[in-house]
Amino acid sequence: MLTSSKSLIAYDKKNLDDKTLLQLYKNMLKPRMIEEKMLILLRQGKISKWFSGIGQEAISVGVTMAMHKDEYILPMHRNLGVFTTREIPLHRLFSQWQGKANGFTKGRDRSFHFGTQEFNIVGMISHLGPQLGVADGIALASLLKNKKQVTTVFTGEGGTSEGDFHEALNVASVWQLPVMFCIENNGYGLSTPTNEQYHCKDLADRGKGYGMESFVLDGNNIIEVYTKMQKLAASIRKRPRPILIEFKTFRMRGHEEASGTKYVPKALMQEWAKKDPLENFQAYLKEQRILSEKQEVAIKDAITLEINEHLQMAFDEAPIVPNVETELNDVYKSFDFKAIKPDSKTAELRLIDAISQGLKQAMEKHDDLVIMGQDIAEYGGVFKITEGFVNQFGKARVRNTPICESAIVEAAMGLSIAGMKAVMEMQFADFVTSGFNPVVNYLAKSHYRWNQQADVVIRMPCGGGVAAGPFHSQTNEAWFTKTPGLKVVYPAFPYDAKGLLTTAIEDPNPVLFFEHKALYRSIRQDVPLEYYTLPIGEASVLREGTAVTVISYGAGVHWALETLDANESISADLIDLRSLQPLDTETIFASVKKTNRVIILQEDSLFGGIASDLSALIMEHCFEYLDAPVKRVASMETPIPFVDQLEEQYMAKGRFEEALKAVLAY
Ligand SMILES: Cc1ncc(C[n+]2csc(CCOP(=O)(O)OP(=O)(O)O)c2C)c(N)n1
């Protein structure tokens, strides 16, 4: 609180007119008054958690006012001022916080965890850091479309310790993306003070390390924030590049309301209270005779009325009525698959060539498709799938990336938010762990949370049998098949690989596309030369028989074929799943009901693999038809060893034949 009515912040209004100054004031006042109301409601138990931005309004408001309304802004949990300055009707915000349908997430996510294309706002996910890489992707789209727009993203100083921050800044700098990275340094990350968070004077100095201009601004001085950000935004629109801005400010309330501020020294709190951005600015406007007492009362009355009316609307809104179908339907964006029939002209292609051809033809078909990955441009990727692509499509659409899986998955998400398509080549499927968070938390959940598709395909060169050891051999599809929101495709043949990849790219949902490295150059097939698509979610029945159903995918399909070829007397249905999520249970159940015996072969180690769930599904749906227990054959429960003899022992392949015969003999 200011003890006198004199402003303690040295404002320089430059050439700002009174109307703008009053607008800045009103825009700061509104979130402050909303928050004060929310604190009352919180105490009354009428809303859940609250993250306060009191004392930090000048940053949200100044930055948002410096941007054009059609430019994307990516706020965090203390940026109510961003939402109100973009003039979101308050009742929609209130409904959001009460988990009601007129909010932005149909009650599926809380507080500020939402985005809205209508207002060009992309809200955070809880993990904080991913926002920064998403901003890169949005800015990349704006750069590629020559839109001359700036994208702004916020982080707290705590969030700057996450890897995402460093990856996102580096990518933005290497690609010269038009992003304003805004750090709100408010002294504490939950209870952690800055000296336990980082070991340098100003976080802005980190910009230098990334080859980026950076600035420190007084985050409590609305005029400084607004005028400087306006200037920077204008400059970036003309000359695209990233800029890092550190706003010095202070968190005046607890991390969230319930947690309090006991650990914050009182003197520090008092010192910052004197720098309150709203009270000081109000005093200044009065000193300058820009704001009268009467005007102030009128402005406050109008805001109070607006808050109360809109709150009433939200309270009057009926609570969400749960509906199982609605929930399930919203996990994926609906996709109207259009079968494009293959041309009759074919050529014998290896799996790797078929994938390359499908990808190339998808690039020709979709002008807005961008491919990103390590060493994929001139070098053609480590497996040479994108060899020659740069010559045909240029480096803007075939993008070499730094080694930063998280930021690239996030950038792919950003491209999708900006209406583009992205394919990311994971150099080896094993490395997806370095980008795991945005895959399972951002891509997978965004359609369910706020109706935002993640039009992204991640190509996953995977699998063993190539003597490459524990970190270049894994087949990690099970990490993703259990995550609602992702599709998982795993072809075993060139024809399927090409047609399913083109579909995966057409599908607006996130697809993990597994490509078995050992099959790349060993499996050949006649493949149509023109563009075609195949439906995701349909298994293919490779052999038909009566005695047993063999279910597999990827390399396992070829092991099964070899075994069945060597045992011609075994009459088996052989099902190649092709797609693991969604799963073609209809084909599986029909086969099991016919043969009454089933064996599932997977290359992954046993526990928690897709075979386990398949087994459970078969048991639940076909129990009465089974003449033998469902058998799973999988690799050993160890990491994948390097040397041939050990790897061979590890692999499920060597145990399949015996297990198959045991199922038949049961
Ligand atoms: C990956 C991850 N780790 C930890 C948390 C828990 N958490 C939420 S906010 C927060 C503090 C963030 O501090 P800062 O980035 O400075 O933002 P502030 O809350 O101060 O505005 C923490 C630790 C989280 N949400 N996500």
The ligand as an SDF file (V2000), in Angstrom:
LIG
                    3D

 26 27  0  0  0  0  0  0  0  0999 V2000
    7.5340  -29.2970  -14.3330 C   0  0  0  0  0  0  0  0  0  0  0  0
    6.9260  -28.6920  -13.1200 C   0  0  0  0  0  0  0  0  0  0  0  0
    7.6070  -28.7160  -11.9620 N   0  0  0  0  0  0  0  0  0  0  0  0
    7.0700  -28.1630  -10.8550 C   0  0  0  0  0  0  0  0  0  0  0  0
    5.8410  -27.5710  -10.8780 C   0  0  0  0  0  0  0  0  0  0  0  0
    5.2120  -26.9960   -9.6150 C   0  0  0  0  0  0  0  0  0  0  0  0
    5.1580  -25.5140   -9.7200 N   0  0  0  0  0  0  0  0  0  0  0  0
    4.1220  -24.8770  -10.2470 C   0  0  0  0  0  0  0  0  0  0  0  0
    4.3550  -23.2510  -10.3560 S   0  0  0  0  0  0  0  0  0  0  0  0
    5.8570  -23.3730   -9.6130 C   0  0  0  0  0  0  0  0  0  0  0  0
    6.6930  -22.1520   -9.3650 C   0  0  0  0  0  0  0  0  0  0  0  0
    6.9370  -21.4380  -10.6220 C   0  0  0  0  0  0  0  0  0  0  0  0
    7.7390  -20.3470  -10.3740 O   0  0  0  0  0  0  0  0  0  0  0  0
    7.9350  -19.2390  -11.4550 P   0  0  0  0  0  0  0  0  0  0  0  0
    8.2060  -19.8360  -12.7690 O   0  0  0  0  0  0  0  0  0  0  0  0
    8.9150  -18.2740  -10.9440 O   0  0  0  0  0  0  0  0  0  0  0  0
    6.4960  -18.5580  -11.5810 O   0  0  0  0  0  0  0  0  0  0  0  0
    5.6460  -17.8270  -10.4410 P   0  0  0  0  0  0  0  0  0  0  0  0
    4.7360  -18.8620   -9.8490 O   0  0  0  0  0  0  0  0  0  0  0  0
    6.5720  -17.2500   -9.4730 O   0  0  0  0  0  0  0  0  0  0  0  0
    4.8650  -16.7870  -11.1620 O   0  0  0  0  0  0  0  0  0  0  0  0
    6.1640  -24.6810   -9.3250 C   0  0  0  0  0  0  0  0  0  0  0  0
    7.3880  -25.1500   -8.6820 C   0  0  0  0  0  0  0  0  0  0  0  0
    5.1630  -27.5850  -12.1140 C   0  0  0  0  0  0  0  0  0  0  0  0
    3.9590  -27.0440  -12.2310 N   0  0  0  0  0  0  0  0  0  0  0  0
    5.7220  -28.1240  -13.1940 N   0  0  0  0  0  0  0  0  0  0  0  0
  1  2  1  0
  2  3  1  0
  2 26  2  0
  3  4  2  0
  4  5  1  0
  5  6  1  0
  5 24  2  0
  6  7  1  0
  7  8  2  0
  7 22  1  0
  8  9  1  0
  9 10  1  0
 10 11  1  0
 10 22  2  0
 11 12  1  0
 12 13  1  0
 13 14  1  0
 14 15  2  0
 14 16  1  0
 14 17  1  0
 17 18  1  0
 18 19  2  0
 18 20  1  0
 18 21  1  0
 22 23  1  0
 24 25  1  0
 24 26  1  0
M  CHG  1   7   1
M  END
$$$$
